[in-house]
Amino acid sequence: MAAQGASAAQSRLLRCEDCGRPVRETEHGRTAYHVDYYSLYTGEVEEQSLASEDGERRMTFQRLLSAVEIVTCADCYRDPAVQRRREERYRPETAAAEEGEGARE
Ligand SMILES: [Zn+2]
């Protein structure tokens, strides 16, 4: 019974982004399991736009510049403010769009 990617994950020490404590891999017991952290993959993006084939419209998209893994321990994850920050980092374009809507009248 091998856990997927366990050997690669165990060789690196992960720390919580918020409180800095080291986190452990999920422990599986006979009847339960213990989750110690949540990880989120995101990255720095840059908005780019391209002309569509008909040359009339432009399409915009987010280009990934660098990938980032955000690790949050189970304790910090319970904090709604931490979850909101994670969401903002995961969807920076959503956060930017909401700001834009607020500014418009
Ligand atoms: Zn933490």
Residues whose N, C-alpha, C, O or C-beta is under 5 A from the ligand:
A	BS01	ZN	C16 D18 C19 G20 C73 C76
